[in-house]
Each structure stands twice: as structure tokens, then as C-alpha cells.
Amino acid sequence: MKVAWYVEDDGEMIQAIRLLLKLLDYDTRAFLDCRRAAKAVLNGERPDIMIIDINMPIVSGMEFLKFVRSRPDLDDMPIVMLSSEVTDASVNEASDLGADGYLFKPVTIDDLEDKINTAIKNRVK
């Protein structure tokens, strides 16, 4: 089964996205903060795709995105950002930092599937 990492501090959102990802044949590993996800990256762990919430405590999703994109071993990692922030500035910043897609909360399964497929298509070499 494919593995998706979901970085999110809201337990209800984790459960909702986990269910949608399961319907899309993904096993989900959730991280309640970006530091834990970064530790997993530093330990050599690697999912098939990352979905990262922007508004996270301590280390923001944008900072984690920068961290992942700074690692040459993860330059082909598909990443979709997720947020309740519906601003052009936020979408543009995520894109500039290397995100492959941006989803607005609440998320539908069709939108999630579309963004995941596009992100994978854009990154897989």
C-alpha cells in the first residue's frame, strides 16, 4: 500500500483526511507537528507523498516545506499544502517554495485525488 504523510495539528482533520486517503488506497502516517515529521525525514523515512498543513505550531508548514525542498534526496517528493488560508499570497508562497499543489479546507475526495495525482505526475521522474 502507498504511504501518505499528513502533517496536521487538528485531530478531527487528521481523521477526516485519513479516511479520504484510505479511500484512495493510501496508508496514512499523521504527525501532530513539523518537528516530528522532520525527525522522520532525518531518520531516512520516506512516504510516497506528503500533505502539509500550513498553520502549524512552533514550525510552520511553509518552514517544513523549505526544509524538505532543501534536501537533495527528497527533490522528487510530491508535496501538497493544505490550509484554511484562502489567499493568493499563501498559494504563491507555497508554489515558490516547491509545493506541487494547494488544497483549501474543507477538502473533498475529488479535490484530494486530483491534487495527489498532479503532484505525483509532476515529481516522479
C-alpha positions as CSV (number, residue, x, y, z in Angstrom):
1,M,0.0,0.0,0.0
2,K,1.2,3.5,-0.7
3,V,2.0,5.7,2.2
4,A,1.0,9.4,2.7
5,W,2.3,11.6,5.5
6,Y,-0.1,14.1,6.8
7,V,1.3,16.9,9.0
8,E,-1.6,18.5,10.9
9,D,-2.3,19.6,14.5
10,D,-6.1,19.2,14.4
11,G,-7.2,15.7,15.4
12,E,-10.6,15.9,13.6
13,M,-8.9,17.0,10.4
14,I,-6.4,14.1,10.7
15,Q,-9.3,11.6,11.0
16,A,-11.1,13.2,8.0
17,I,-8.1,13.2,5.7
18,R,-7.0,9.8,6.9
19,L,-10.4,8.4,5.8
20,L,-10.2,10.1,2.4
21,L,-6.7,8.8,1.9
22,K,-7.8,5.3,2.8
23,L,-10.5,5.5,0.1
24,L,-7.7,6.5,-2.3
25,D,-5.6,3.4,-1.2
26,Y,-3.1,5.2,1.0
27,D,-2.0,4.2,4.4
28,T,-1.6,7.5,6.4
29,R,1.0,8.4,9.0
30,A,0.0,11.5,10.8
31,F,2.3,13.9,12.5
32,L,1.0,16.5,15.0
33,D,3.9,18.9,14.3
34,C,6.5,19.5,11.7
35,R,9.4,18.7,14.1
36,R,8.3,15.1,14.3
37,A,7.9,14.8,10.6
38,A,11.4,16.4,10.2
39,K,12.9,13.8,12.6
40,A,11.3,11.0,10.5
41,V,12.9,12.5,7.3
42,L,16.3,12.8,9.1
43,N,15.9,9.1,10.1
44,G,15.7,8.2,6.4
45,E,12.0,7.5,6.3
46,R,10.1,8.4,3.1
47,P,6.4,8.4,2.2
48,D,5.0,8.3,-1.3
49,I,3.5,11.8,-0.8
50,M,3.4,14.5,1.9
51,I,0.3,16.6,2.7
52,I,1.3,19.5,5.0
53,D,-1.0,22.0,6.8
54,I,0.4,25.5,6.7
55,N,-0.7,26.8,10.1
56,M,1.2,24.6,12.5
57,P,2.6,25.4,16.0
58,I,6.3,26.1,16.5
59,V,7.4,25.2,13.0
60,S,5.1,26.3,10.2
61,G,4.2,24.1,7.3
62,M,6.0,26.6,5.0
63,E,9.2,26.2,7.0
64,F,8.9,22.4,6.8
65,L,8.3,22.6,3.1
66,K,11.5,24.7,2.8
67,F,13.3,22.0,4.9
68,V,12.1,19.1,2.7
69,R,13.0,21.0,-0.5
70,S,16.5,21.7,0.8
71,R,17.3,18.0,0.9
72,P,18.6,16.6,-2.5
73,D,17.3,13.1,-1.5
74,L,13.8,14.5,-1.5
75,D,13.8,16.6,-4.6
76,D,11.3,14.3,-6.2
77,M,8.9,14.2,-3.2
78,P,5.4,15.1,-4.2
79,I,4.0,17.7,-1.7
80,V,0.5,19.1,-1.4
81,M,-0.1,22.0,1.0
82,L,-3.4,22.2,2.9
83,S,-4.9,25.3,4.6
84,S,-7.9,27.2,5.6
85,E,-6.0,30.3,4.3
86,V,-7.5,31.2,1.0
87,T,-5.1,33.9,-0.1
88,D,-3.2,34.3,-3.3
89,A,-0.1,35.2,-1.3
90,S,-0.2,31.9,0.6
91,V,-0.7,29.9,-2.6
92,N,2.1,31.8,-4.4
93,E,4.5,31.3,-1.5
94,A,3.8,27.6,-1.3
95,S,4.4,27.3,-5.1
96,D,7.5,29.4,-4.9
97,L,8.9,27.1,-2.2
98,G,8.2,24.0,-4.3
99,A,4.8,22.7,-3.4
100,D,3.1,20.7,-6.1
101,G,-0.4,21.6,-5.1
102,Y,-2.5,23.5,-2.6
103,L,-5.8,22.5,-1.1
104,F,-8.3,24.6,0.8
105,K,-10.2,23.2,3.8
106,P,-12.7,21.6,3.7
107,V,-11.4,19.0,1.3
108,T,-13.4,16.8,-1.0
109,I,-12.2,13.4,-2.1
110,D,-12.2,14.5,-5.7
111,D,-10.0,17.6,-5.0
112,L,-7.6,15.5,-2.9
113,E,-7.3,12.8,-5.5
114,D,-6.7,15.4,-8.3
115,K,-4.0,17.2,-6.3
116,I,-2.3,14.0,-5.3
117,N,-2.3,12.7,-8.9
118,T,-1.0,16.0,-10.3
119,A,1.7,16.2,-7.6
120,I,2.9,12.7,-8.3
121,K,2.9,13.3,-12.1
122,N,4.9,16.5,-11.7
123,R,7.6,14.9,-9.4
124,V,8.1,11.3,-10.4
125,K,11.0,11.0,-12.7
